[in-house]
Amino acid sequence: SLSVQPAGAQVALGDCLVLSCTVAMGTGPLSFWHQGGLGTPLGTGPRLELQHVGDNDSGHYQCRVSNGDIVAESVPLNVTIL
């Protein structure tokens, strides 16, 4: 599951964006958080906090958790910077 603060996935320019992902279970090193596809992971934990968001932080975010063997993905979330 995926949640975002502030609710509604709309963030004012310069504010903080917090994304939180819940994983039922997993072992080994887990990689989390991708923006706009399957690029380099943005974080290594279930909580992603972006301080002072800018225009380049707009886009789709997805919690994609992998332990190397198994991958689980959330529905993409569109974040808009106002």
Residue pairs with C-beta under 8 A, 6 or more apart in sequence:
1 21
1 22
1 74
2 19
2 20
2 21
2 22
2 62
2 63
2 74
2 75
2 77
3 19
3 20
3 22
4 17
4 18
4 19
4 20
4 77
4 79
5 17
5 18
5 19
5 20
6 15
6 17
9 77
9 78
9 79
9 80
10 79
10 80
10 82
11 17
11 53
11 57
11 79
11 80
11 81
11 82
12 81
12 82
13 53
13 54
13 55
13 81
13 82
14 52
14 53
14 54
15 52
15 53
16 49
16 50
16 51
16 52
16 53
17 49
17 50
17 53
17 57
17 79
18 47
18 48
18 49
18 50
19 33
19 47
19 48
19 49
19 61
19 63
19 77
20 46
20 47
20 48
21 32
21 33
21 46
21 47
21 48
21 63
21 65
21 74
22 46
23 30
23 46
23 65
23 72
26 65
26 67
26 70
27 67
28 67
28 68
29 44
29 67
29 68
30 44
30 65
30 66
30 67
31 41
31 44
31 64
31 65
31 66
32 41
32 42
32 43
32 44
32 45
32 46
32 48
32 63
32 64
32 65
33 41
33 42
33 43
33 48
33 61
33 62
33 63
33 64
34 40
34 41
34 42
34 61
34 62
34 64
35 42
35 59
35 60
35 61
35 62
36 59
36 60
38 64
41 64
42 48
46 63
48 61
50 57
53 81
54 81
55 81
57 79
57 81
58 79
58 80
58 81
59 78
59 79
60 76
60 77
60 78
60 79
61 76
61 77
61 79
62 73
62 74
62 75
62 76
62 77
63 73
63 74
64 71
64 72
64 73
64 74
65 71
65 72
65 73
66 72
